[in-house]
Amino acid sequence: PHAVLPMLPPKLADELCSLRANVDRLAMVVSMDLDENNTIVETKAYEAVIHVKTNLAYGDVFETNEYDDMLALAGVWQSREVRLNLNNPELRPRLHGQDELRVEVKWPNEATRMIESFMVATNAAVGHLLGAAGAPYRGDATPLLTGQKWKV
């Protein structure tokens, strides 16, 4: 129950696409310039080589003040945007011994919410870039809610 089932072949998942400390990696970078109100005013996307300084677990973010500005920015964005926030725990089934199954519960913390905020902002920024470039997109029609009866 706690085995990893990778979506990519091991050569990709564990090596070529894995962000490892002190290893250069090819990346698609999204750069966002902010104004004094922390509003995104310009976005650029480009290919680059990145160098990961260190690998962090979410809890490691709180062991130094190096990430305080990023946590604060995420807090500003979260307070400004109306988003679905279910605050759901991650359930991790774990096999202990031969017959005992336990479910560990991992609740999101400020670091996980920071990463989620940055991912949402990046996705929106890339969407704007693609729209401005005239890239094709697929959109679903808005559901017709008038006169509908919903059964639960």
VMD Tcl script that builds the backbone (N, CA, C; Angstrom):
set m [mol new atoms 456]
animate dup $m
set s [atomselect $m all]
$s set {name element resname resid chain x y z} {
  {N N PRO 1 A 0.793 -1.221 0.000}
  {CA C PRO 1 A 0.000 0.000 0.000}
  {C C PRO 1 A 0.829 1.277 0.000}
  {N N HIS 2 A 2.107 1.211 0.363}
  {CA C HIS 2 A 2.866 2.451 0.332}
  {C C HIS 2 A 3.998 2.388 -0.691}
  {N N ALA 3 A 3.793 1.605 -1.727}
  {CA C ALA 3 A 4.761 1.554 -2.816}
  {C C ALA 3 A 4.495 2.718 -3.771}
  {N N VAL 4 A 5.536 3.182 -4.413}
  {CA C VAL 4 A 5.404 4.257 -5.389}
  {C C VAL 4 A 5.114 3.647 -6.751}
  {N N LEU 5 A 4.093 4.169 -7.415}
  {CA C LEU 5 A 3.764 3.726 -8.759}
  {C C LEU 5 A 4.048 4.888 -9.709}
  {N N PRO 6 A 5.245 4.938 -10.281}
  {CA C PRO 6 A 5.617 6.088 -11.106}
  {C C PRO 6 A 4.818 6.152 -12.399}
  {N N MET 7 A 4.559 7.373 -12.864}
  {CA C MET 7 A 3.861 7.580 -14.127}
  {C C MET 7 A 4.837 7.544 -15.298}
  {N N LEU 8 A 6.111 7.709 -15.023}
  {CA C LEU 8 A 7.137 7.725 -16.058}
  {C C LEU 8 A 8.089 6.553 -15.866}
  {N N PRO 9 A 8.772 6.140 -16.924}
  {CA C PRO 9 A 9.786 5.089 -16.765}
  {C C PRO 9 A 10.857 5.532 -15.770}
  {N N PRO 10 A 11.464 4.593 -15.044}
  {CA C PRO 10 A 12.455 4.942 -14.018}
  {C C PRO 10 A 13.579 5.850 -14.518}
  {N N LYS 11 A 14.053 5.647 -15.727}
  {CA C LYS 11 A 15.139 6.480 -16.265}
  {C C LYS 11 A 14.714 7.955 -16.292}
  {N N LEU 12 A 13.450 8.220 -16.596}
  {CA C LEU 12 A 12.949 9.598 -16.592}
  {C C LEU 12 A 12.595 10.049 -15.182}
  {N N ALA 13 A 11.781 9.253 -14.483}
  {CA C ALA 13 A 11.269 9.662 -13.171}
  {C C ALA 13 A 12.376 9.825 -12.133}
  {N N ASP 14 A 13.326 8.916 -12.126}
  {CA C ASP 14 A 14.349 8.917 -11.080}
  {C C ASP 14 A 15.633 9.635 -11.471}
  {N N GLU 15 A 15.815 9.864 -12.759}
  {CA C GLU 15 A 17.074 10.471 -13.192}
  {C C GLU 15 A 16.852 11.761 -13.971}
  {N N LEU 16 A 16.458 11.662 -15.220}
  {CA C LEU 16 A 16.438 12.826 -16.106}
  {C C LEU 16 A 15.459 13.922 -15.686}
  {N N CYS 17 A 14.310 13.555 -15.125}
  {CA C CYS 17 A 13.304 14.551 -14.739}
  {C C CYS 17 A 13.296 14.834 -13.237}
  {N N SER 18 A 14.187 14.219 -12.510}
  {CA C SER 18 A 14.232 14.391 -11.064}
  {C C SER 18 A 15.074 15.613 -10.712}
  {N N LEU 19 A 14.533 16.482 -9.873}
  {CA C LEU 19 A 15.281 17.654 -9.421}
  {C C LEU 19 A 16.171 17.230 -8.265}
  {N N ARG 20 A 17.454 17.146 -8.536}
  {CA C ARG 20 A 18.418 16.713 -7.529}
  {C C ARG 20 A 19.349 17.859 -7.176}
  {N N ALA 21 A 19.765 17.874 -5.933}
  {CA C ALA 21 A 20.681 18.918 -5.472}
  {C C ALA 21 A 21.990 18.864 -6.250}
  {N N ASN 22 A 22.480 20.049 -6.593}
  {CA C ASN 22 A 23.767 20.216 -7.271}
  {C C ASN 22 A 23.838 19.557 -8.642}
  {N N VAL 23 A 22.683 19.461 -9.316}
  {CA C VAL 23 A 22.632 18.898 -10.661}
  {C C VAL 23 A 21.917 19.896 -11.569}
  {N N ASP 24 A 22.511 20.182 -12.721}
  {CA C ASP 24 A 21.866 21.052 -13.702}
  {C C ASP 24 A 20.759 20.284 -14.414}
  {N N ARG 25 A 19.646 20.981 -14.679}
  {CA C ARG 25 A 18.518 20.376 -15.386}
  {C C ARG 25 A 17.972 21.369 -16.405}
  {N N LEU 26 A 17.525 20.837 -17.549}
  {CA C LEU 26 A 16.812 21.659 -18.513}
  {C C LEU 26 A 15.430 21.942 -17.950}
  {N N ALA 27 A 14.949 23.154 -18.161}
  {CA C ALA 27 A 13.650 23.517 -17.600}
  {C C ALA 27 A 12.959 24.536 -18.486}
  {N N MET 28 A 11.655 24.606 -18.351}
  {CA C MET 28 A 10.862 25.686 -18.919}
  {C C MET 28 A 10.562 26.602 -17.750}
  {N N VAL 29 A 11.055 27.821 -17.801}
  {CA C VAL 29 A 10.938 28.762 -16.694}
  {C C VAL 29 A 9.835 29.764 -16.988}
  {N N VAL 30 A 9.038 30.063 -15.985}
  {CA C VAL 30 A 8.047 31.137 -16.075}
  {C C VAL 30 A 8.476 32.203 -15.086}
  {N N SER 31 A 8.793 33.371 -15.615}
  {CA C SER 31 A 9.252 34.493 -14.800}
  {C C SER 31 A 8.130 35.518 -14.713}
  {N N MET 32 A 7.806 35.938 -13.496}
  {CA C MET 32 A 6.730 36.907 -13.294}
  {C C MET 32 A 7.275 38.128 -12.568}
  {N N ASP 33 A 7.092 39.307 -13.157}
  {CA C ASP 33 A 7.468 40.561 -12.505}
  {C C ASP 33 A 6.265 41.086 -11.740}
  {N N LEU 34 A 6.513 41.564 -10.520}
  {CA C LEU 34 A 5.442 42.049 -9.651}
  {C C LEU 34 A 5.589 43.547 -9.434}
  {N N ASP 35 A 4.451 44.217 -9.210}
  {CA C ASP 35 A 4.519 45.631 -8.839}
  {C C ASP 35 A 4.565 45.745 -7.317}
  {N N GLU 36 A 4.471 46.972 -6.806}
  {CA C GLU 36 A 4.580 47.197 -5.360}
  {C C GLU 36 A 3.425 46.583 -4.572}
  {N N ASN 37 A 2.334 46.209 -5.267}
  {CA C ASN 37 A 1.194 45.567 -4.605}
  {C C ASN 37 A 1.206 44.048 -4.777}
  {N N ASN 38 A 2.321 43.519 -5.259}
  {CA C ASN 38 A 2.460 42.079 -5.504}
  {C C ASN 38 A 1.491 41.564 -6.557}
  {N N THR 39 A 1.159 42.434 -7.502}
  {CA C THR 39 A 0.338 42.046 -8.640}
  {C C THR 39 A 1.273 41.718 -9.798}
  {N N ILE 40 A 0.975 40.638 -10.492}
  {CA C ILE 40 A 1.805 40.242 -11.631}
  {C C ILE 40 A 1.572 41.238 -12.764}
  {N N VAL 41 A 2.645 41.880 -13.215}
  {CA C VAL 41 A 2.522 42.881 -14.282}
  {C C VAL 41 A 3.156 42.416 -15.590}
  {N N GLU 42 A 4.041 41.451 -15.517}
  {CA C GLU 42 A 4.655 40.933 -16.744}
  {C C GLU 42 A 5.062 39.487 -16.515}
  {N N THR 43 A 4.827 38.682 -17.539}
  {CA C THR 43 A 5.179 37.265 -17.474}
  {C C THR 43 A 5.988 36.901 -18.705}
  {N N LYS 44 A 7.017 36.127 -18.499}
  {CA C LYS 44 A 7.830 35.611 -19.607}
  {C C LYS 44 A 8.015 34.113 -19.383}
  {N N ALA 45 A 8.069 33.379 -20.468}
  {CA C ALA 45 A 8.364 31.944 -20.399}
  {C C ALA 45 A 9.536 31.672 -21.331}
  {N N TYR 46 A 10.484 30.895 -20.852}
  {CA C TYR 46 A 11.660 30.617 -21.670}
  {C C TYR 46 A 12.337 29.332 -21.197}
  {N N GLU 47 A 13.116 28.763 -22.110}
  {CA C GLU 47 A 13.899 27.575 -21.783}
  {C C GLU 47 A 15.149 28.008 -21.031}
  {N N ALA 48 A 15.565 27.183 -20.086}
  {CA C ALA 48 A 16.751 27.525 -19.304}
  {C C ALA 48 A 17.374 26.260 -18.728}
  {N N VAL 49 A 18.546 26.432 -18.193}
  {CA C VAL 49 A 19.196 25.394 -17.400}
  {C C VAL 49 A 19.131 25.878 -15.959}
  {N N ILE 50 A 18.554 25.057 -15.083}
  {CA C ILE 50 A 18.467 25.428 -13.671}
  {C C ILE 50 A 19.445 24.579 -12.865}
  {N N HIS 51 A 19.837 25.108 -11.740}
  {CA C HIS 51 A 20.733 24.388 -10.836}
  {C C HIS 51 A 20.071 24.371 -9.460}
  {N N VAL 52 A 19.664 23.196 -9.021}
  {CA C VAL 52 A 19.008 23.043 -7.727}
  {C C VAL 52 A 20.075 23.094 -6.640}
  {N N LYS 53 A 19.929 24.036 -5.709}
  {CA C LYS 53 A 20.914 24.147 -4.626}
  {C C LYS 53 A 20.712 23.064 -3.577}
  {N N THR 54 A 19.456 22.807 -3.249}
  {CA C THR 54 A 19.175 21.820 -2.205}
  {C C THR 54 A 17.776 21.264 -2.402}
  {N N ASN 55 A 17.565 20.037 -1.959}
  {CA C ASN 55 A 16.238 19.444 -1.969}
  {C C ASN 55 A 15.603 19.656 -0.607}
  {N N LEU 56 A 14.383 20.144 -0.604}
  {CA C LEU 56 A 13.689 20.429 0.649}
  {C C LEU 56 A 12.413 19.616 0.761}
  {N N ALA 57 A 12.116 19.178 1.962}
  {CA C ALA 57 A 10.785 18.685 2.289}
  {C C ALA 57 A 9.983 19.908 2.731}
  {N N TYR 58 A 8.667 19.812 2.696}
  {CA C TYR 58 A 7.841 20.971 3.057}
  {C C TYR 58 A 8.187 21.512 4.438}
  {N N GLY 59 A 8.443 20.641 5.387}
  {CA C GLY 59 A 8.764 21.083 6.738}
  {C C GLY 59 A 10.078 21.840 6.839}
  {N N ASP 60 A 10.996 21.588 5.902}
  {CA C ASP 60 A 12.298 22.263 5.920}
  {C C ASP 60 A 12.185 23.767 5.694}
  {N N VAL 61 A 11.110 24.193 5.075}
  {CA C VAL 61 A 10.920 25.619 4.762}
  {C C VAL 61 A 10.898 26.458 6.034}
  {N N PHE 62 A 10.446 25.884 7.132}
  {CA C PHE 62 A 10.294 26.639 8.377}
  {C C PHE 62 A 11.571 26.677 9.222}
  {N N GLU 63 A 12.598 25.941 8.810}
  {CA C GLU 63 A 13.825 25.871 9.602}
  {C C GLU 63 A 14.775 27.032 9.339}
  {N N THR 64 A 14.436 27.886 8.407}
  {CA C THR 64 A 15.258 29.046 8.074}
  {C C THR 64 A 14.326 30.189 7.679}
  {N N ASN 65 A 14.819 31.404 7.750}
  {CA C ASN 65 A 13.987 32.532 7.320}
  {C C ASN 65 A 14.226 32.877 5.850}
  {N N GLU 66 A 14.962 32.035 5.149}
  {CA C GLU 66 A 15.281 32.266 3.738}
  {C C GLU 66 A 14.025 32.334 2.863}
  {N N TYR 67 A 12.940 31.693 3.291}
  {CA C TYR 67 A 11.734 31.603 2.473}
  {C C TYR 67 A 10.607 32.490 2.990}
  {N N ASP 68 A 10.888 33.335 3.964}
  {CA C ASP 68 A 9.849 34.178 4.563}
  {C C ASP 68 A 9.166 35.078 3.543}
  {N N ASP 69 A 9.933 35.668 2.622}
  {CA C ASP 69 A 9.335 36.542 1.610}
  {C C ASP 69 A 8.388 35.769 0.696}
  {N N MET 70 A 8.762 34.544 0.360}
  {CA C MET 70 A 7.903 33.726 -0.502}
  {C C MET 70 A 6.634 33.314 0.238}
  {N N LEU 71 A 6.763 32.955 1.511}
  {CA C LEU 71 A 5.582 32.616 2.308}
  {C C LEU 71 A 4.658 33.823 2.427}
  {N N ALA 72 A 5.233 35.014 2.620}
  {CA C ALA 72 A 4.429 36.233 2.732}
  {C C ALA 72 A 3.715 36.535 1.418}
  {N N LEU 73 A 4.410 36.394 0.290}
  {CA C LEU 73 A 3.788 36.631 -1.013}
  {C C LEU 73 A 2.629 35.670 -1.240}
  {N N ALA 74 A 2.834 34.407 -0.925}
  {CA C ALA 74 A 1.755 33.427 -1.074}
  {C C ALA 74 A 0.568 33.810 -0.204}
  {N N GLY 75 A 0.829 34.288 1.012}
  {CA C GLY 75 A -0.253 34.731 1.890}
  {C C GLY 75 A -1.038 35.889 1.298}
  {N N VAL 76 A -0.339 36.836 0.690}
  {CA C VAL 76 A -1.010 37.968 0.034}
  {C C VAL 76 A -1.888 37.463 -1.100}
  {N N TRP 77 A -1.335 36.605 -1.941}
  {CA C TRP 77 A -2.113 36.084 -3.065}
  {C C TRP 77 A -3.314 35.276 -2.585}
  {N N GLN 78 A -3.141 34.485 -1.529}
  {CA C GLN 78 A -4.251 33.675 -1.018}
  {C C GLN 78 A -5.363 34.548 -0.459}
  {N N SER 79 A -5.008 35.637 0.200}
  {CA C SER 79 A -6.035 36.510 0.778}
  {C C SER 79 A -6.765 37.295 -0.300}
  {N N ARG 80 A -6.130 37.490 -1.432}
  {CA C ARG 80 A -6.685 38.297 -2.510}
  {C C ARG 80 A -7.591 37.491 -3.434}
  {N N GLU 81 A -7.292 36.253 -3.625}
  {CA C GLU 81 A -8.001 35.427 -4.597}
  {C C GLU 81 A -9.054 34.563 -3.912}
  {N N VAL 82 A -10.167 34.402 -4.587}
  {CA C VAL 82 A -11.196 33.486 -4.105}
  {C C VAL 82 A -10.914 32.147 -4.770}
  {N N ARG 83 A -10.555 31.182 -3.955}
  {CA C ARG 83 A -10.216 29.865 -4.485}
  {C C ARG 83 A -10.872 28.793 -3.638}
  {N N LEU 84 A -11.075 27.671 -4.264}
  {CA C LEU 84 A -11.583 26.518 -3.540}
  {C C LEU 84 A -10.482 26.024 -2.615}
  {N N ASN 85 A -10.742 26.040 -1.333}
  {CA C ASN 85 A -9.750 25.586 -0.365}
  {C C ASN 85 A -10.402 24.533 0.516}
  {N N LEU 86 A -10.207 23.297 0.146}
  {CA C LEU 86 A -10.830 22.210 0.895}
  {C C LEU 86 A -10.035 21.830 2.130}
  {N N ASN 87 A -8.767 22.214 2.159}
  {CA C ASN 87 A -7.896 21.888 3.284}
  {C C ASN 87 A -7.996 20.409 3.655}
  {N N ASN 88 A -8.002 19.580 2.626}
  {CA C ASN 88 A -8.126 18.140 2.832}
  {C C ASN 88 A -6.784 17.522 3.194}
  {N N PRO 89 A -6.805 16.548 4.076}
  {CA C PRO 89 A -5.561 15.856 4.398}
  {C C PRO 89 A -5.190 14.878 3.287}
  {N N GLU 90 A -3.922 14.545 3.245}
  {CA C GLU 90 A -3.459 13.485 2.358}
  {C C GLU 90 A -3.482 12.203 3.174}
  {N N LEU 91 A -4.191 11.206 2.683}
  {CA C LEU 91 A -4.287 9.927 3.383}
  {C C LEU 91 A -3.252 8.978 2.801}
  {N N ARG 92 A -2.423 8.415 3.684}
  {CA C ARG 92 A -1.338 7.542 3.251}
  {C C ARG 92 A -1.486 6.169 3.891}
  {N N PRO 93 A -2.009 5.191 3.150}
  {CA C PRO 93 A -2.097 3.841 3.707}
  {C C PRO 93 A -0.697 3.257 3.873}
  {N N ARG 94 A -0.453 2.643 5.015}
  {CA C ARG 94 A 0.854 2.048 5.307}
  {C C ARG 94 A 0.653 0.636 5.849}
  {N N LEU 95 A 1.429 -0.275 5.329}
  {CA C LEU 95 A 1.389 -1.656 5.784}
  {C C LEU 95 A 2.451 -1.833 6.854}
  {N N HIS 96 A 2.032 -2.268 8.034}
  {CA C HIS 96 A 2.946 -2.514 9.147}
  {C C HIS 96 A 2.908 -4.009 9.441}
  {N N GLY 97 A 4.031 -4.643 9.233}
  {CA C GLY 97 A 4.066 -6.089 9.428}
  {C C GLY 97 A 3.336 -6.777 8.285}
  {N N GLN 98 A 2.822 -7.957 8.574}
  {CA C GLN 98 A 2.139 -8.743 7.545}
  {C C GLN 98 A 0.664 -8.393 7.410}
  {N N ASP 99 A 0.015 -8.084 8.534}
  {CA C ASP 99 A -1.439 -7.975 8.502}
  {C C ASP 99 A -1.996 -6.630 8.933}
  {N N GLU 100 A -1.170 -5.727 9.373}
  {CA C GLU 100 A -1.695 -4.490 9.938}
  {C C GLU 100 A -1.580 -3.339 8.936}
  {N N LEU 101 A -2.717 -2.754 8.641}
  {CA C LEU 101 A -2.772 -1.610 7.740}
  {C C LEU 101 A -3.155 -0.374 8.549}
  {N N ARG 102 A -2.354 0.669 8.444}
  {CA C ARG 102 A -2.655 1.931 9.121}
  {C C ARG 102 A -2.761 3.025 8.066}
  {N N VAL 103 A -3.570 4.010 8.366}
  {CA C VAL 103 A -3.682 5.162 7.479}
  {C C VAL 103 A -3.101 6.363 8.204}
  {N N GLU 104 A -2.012 6.886 7.654}
  {CA C GLU 104 A -1.406 8.091 8.207}
  {C C GLU 104 A -2.068 9.294 7.544}
  {N N VAL 105 A -2.273 10.331 8.324}
  {CA C VAL 105 A -2.917 11.544 7.823}
  {C C VAL 105 A -1.889 12.666 7.803}
  {N N LYS 106 A -1.740 13.291 6.640}
  {CA C LYS 106 A -0.815 14.423 6.518}
  {C C LYS 106 A -1.634 15.649 6.112}
  {N N TRP 107 A -1.692 16.625 7.004}
  {CA C TRP 107 A -2.436 17.853 6.736}
  {C C TRP 107 A -1.550 18.854 6.018}
  {N N PRO 108 A -2.127 19.644 5.111}
  {CA C PRO 108 A -1.318 20.672 4.449}
  {C C PRO 108 A -0.845 21.715 5.456}
  {N N ASN 109 A 0.336 22.260 5.205}
  {CA C ASN 109 A 0.839 23.328 6.062}
  {C C ASN 109 A 1.054 24.577 5.211}
  {N N GLU 110 A 1.624 25.594 5.797}
  {CA C GLU 110 A 1.818 26.856 5.083}
  {C C GLU 110 A 2.724 26.678 3.861}
  {N N ALA 111 A 3.683 25.779 3.954}
  {CA C ALA 111 A 4.594 25.541 2.826}
  {C C ALA 111 A 3.867 24.879 1.659}
  {N N THR 112 A 3.002 23.905 1.934}
  {CA C THR 112 A 2.259 23.273 0.841}
  {C C THR 112 A 1.303 24.275 0.209}
  {N N ARG 113 A 0.680 25.120 1.021}
  {CA C ARG 113 A -0.216 26.147 0.473}
  {C C ARG 113 A 0.567 27.173 -0.347}
  {N N MET 114 A 1.808 27.464 0.052}
  {CA C MET 114 A 2.651 28.379 -0.720}
  {C C MET 114 A 2.900 27.804 -2.113}
  {N N ILE 115 A 3.308 26.548 -2.171}
  {CA C ILE 115 A 3.578 25.917 -3.461}
  {C C ILE 115 A 2.309 25.872 -4.301}
  {N N GLU 116 A 1.169 25.543 -3.685}
  {CA C GLU 116 A -0.096 25.532 -4.419}
  {C C GLU 116 A -0.401 26.907 -4.999}
  {N N SER 117 A -0.195 27.972 -4.221}
  {CA C SER 117 A -0.443 29.335 -4.706}
  {C C SER 117 A 0.442 29.666 -5.894}
  {N N PHE 118 A 1.709 29.297 -5.802}
  {CA C PHE 118 A 2.630 29.583 -6.901}
  {C C PHE 118 A 2.279 28.765 -8.143}
  {N N MET 119 A 1.828 27.528 -7.947}
  {CA C MET 119 A 1.431 26.703 -9.087}
  {C C MET 119 A 0.197 27.279 -9.773}
  {N N VAL 120 A -0.786 27.716 -8.995}
  {CA C VAL 120 A -1.998 28.305 -9.571}
  {C C VAL 120 A -1.651 29.590 -10.320}
  {N N ALA 121 A -0.827 30.444 -9.719}
  {CA C ALA 121 A -0.426 31.698 -10.373}
  {C C ALA 121 A 0.334 31.413 -11.666}
  {N N THR 122 A 1.204 30.419 -11.642}
  {CA C THR 122 A 1.975 30.071 -12.836}
  {C C THR 122 A 1.070 29.532 -13.930}
  {N N ASN 123 A 0.133 28.663 -13.569}
  {CA C ASN 123 A -0.805 28.136 -14.564}
  {C C ASN 123 A -1.621 29.256 -15.193}
  {N N ALA 124 A -2.096 30.195 -14.375}
  {CA C ALA 124 A -2.871 31.323 -14.900}
  {C C ALA 124 A -2.004 32.188 -15.813}
  {N N ALA 125 A -0.767 32.444 -15.404}
  {CA C ALA 125 A 0.138 33.271 -16.210}
  {C C ALA 125 A 0.427 32.620 -17.561}
  {N N VAL 126 A 0.662 31.327 -17.565}
  {CA C VAL 126 A 0.911 30.618 -18.822}
  {C C VAL 126 A -0.348 30.635 -19.686}
  {N N GLY 127 A -1.508 30.499 -19.066}
  {CA C GLY 127 A -2.760 30.596 -19.820}
  {C C GLY 127 A -2.895 31.941 -20.515}
  {N N HIS 128 A -2.541 33.017 -19.814}
  {CA C HIS 128 A -2.584 34.355 -20.419}
  {C C HIS 128 A -1.577 34.471 -21.563}
  {N N LEU 129 A -0.374 33.938 -21.373}
  {CA C LEU 129 A 0.629 33.975 -22.444}
  {C C LEU 129 A 0.146 33.223 -23.683}
  {N N LEU 130 A -0.415 32.047 -23.468}
  {CA C LEU 130 A -0.904 31.256 -24.596}
  {C C LEU 130 A -2.080 31.942 -25.281}
  {N N GLY 131 A -2.973 32.535 -24.490}
  {CA C GLY 131 A -4.100 33.260 -25.073}
  {C C GLY 131 A -3.635 34.443 -25.897}
  {N N ALA 132 A -2.665 35.188 -25.383}
  {CA C ALA 132 A -2.135 36.349 -26.105}
  {C C ALA 132 A -1.430 35.928 -27.391}
  {N N ALA 133 A -0.875 34.726 -27.400}
  {CA C ALA 133 A -0.178 34.230 -28.586}
  {C C ALA 133 A -1.135 33.591 -29.586}
  {N N GLY 134 A -2.427 33.519 -29.234}
  {CA C GLY 134 A -3.403 32.921 -30.137}
  {C C GLY 134 A -3.351 31.412 -30.189}
  {N N ALA 135 A -2.805 30.807 -29.164}
  {CA C ALA 135 A -2.728 29.346 -29.126}
  {C C ALA 135 A -4.131 28.759 -29.018}
  {N N PRO 136 A -4.378 27.646 -29.695}
  {CA C PRO 136 A -5.708 27.033 -29.590}
  {C C PRO 136 A -5.938 26.495 -28.183}
  {N N TYR 137 A -7.186 26.504 -27.771}
  {CA C TYR 137 A -7.526 25.959 -26.462}
  {C C TYR 137 A -8.867 25.272 -26.560}
  {N N ARG 138 A -9.113 24.427 -25.611}
  {CA C ARG 138 A -10.384 23.723 -25.553}
  {C C ARG 138 A -11.133 24.234 -24.343}
  {N N GLY 139 A -12.340 24.655 -24.565}
  {CA C GLY 139 A -13.177 25.108 -23.467}
  {C C GLY 139 A -14.482 24.345 -23.467}
  {N N ASP 140 A -14.975 24.048 -22.295}
  {CA C ASP 140 A -16.265 23.384 -22.178}
  {C C ASP 140 A -17.346 24.435 -22.026}
  {N N ALA 141 A -18.502 24.154 -22.593}
  {CA C ALA 141 A -19.618 25.084 -22.503}
  {C C ALA 141 A -20.067 25.219 -21.050}
  {N N THR 142 A -20.529 26.412 -20.708}
  {CA C THR 142 A -21.074 26.637 -19.374}
  {C C THR 142 A -22.365 25.836 -19.252}
  {N N PRO 143 A -22.538 25.093 -18.159}
  {CA C PRO 143 A -23.759 24.293 -18.017}
  {C C PRO 143 A -24.992 25.184 -17.914}
  {N N LEU 144 A -26.073 24.727 -18.509}
  {CA C LEU 144 A -27.341 25.440 -18.431}
  {C C LEU 144 A -28.014 25.037 -17.127}
  {N N LEU 145 A -28.145 25.972 -16.208}
  {CA C LEU 145 A -28.683 25.665 -14.888}
  {C C LEU 145 A -30.149 26.045 -14.752}
  {N N THR 146 A -30.670 26.854 -15.655}
  {CA C THR 146 A -32.053 27.309 -15.557}
  {C C THR 146 A -33.004 26.138 -15.756}
  {N N GLY 147 A -33.908 25.975 -14.815}
  {CA C GLY 147 A -34.921 24.942 -14.923}
  {C C GLY 147 A -34.431 23.533 -14.645}
  {N N GLN 148 A -33.207 23.380 -14.260}
  {CA C GLN 148 A -32.676 22.054 -13.975}
  {C C GLN 148 A -33.054 21.638 -12.558}
  {N N LYS 149 A -33.349 20.375 -12.396}
  {CA C LYS 149 A -33.597 19.824 -11.066}
  {C C LYS 149 A -32.437 18.901 -10.738}
  {N N TRP 150 A -31.870 19.146 -9.579}
  {CA C TRP 150 A -30.711 18.373 -9.168}
  {C C TRP 150 A -31.114 17.390 -8.084}
  {N N LYS 151 A -30.692 16.170 -8.234}
  {CA C LYS 151 A -30.957 15.148 -7.224}
  {C C LYS 151 A -29.649 14.802 -6.552}
  {N N VAL 152 A -29.719 14.707 -5.231}
  {CA C VAL 152 A -28.525 14.352 -4.477}
  {C C VAL 152 A -28.745 13.015 -3.819}
}
mol reanalyze $m
mol bondsrecalc $m
mol representation Tube
mol addrep $m
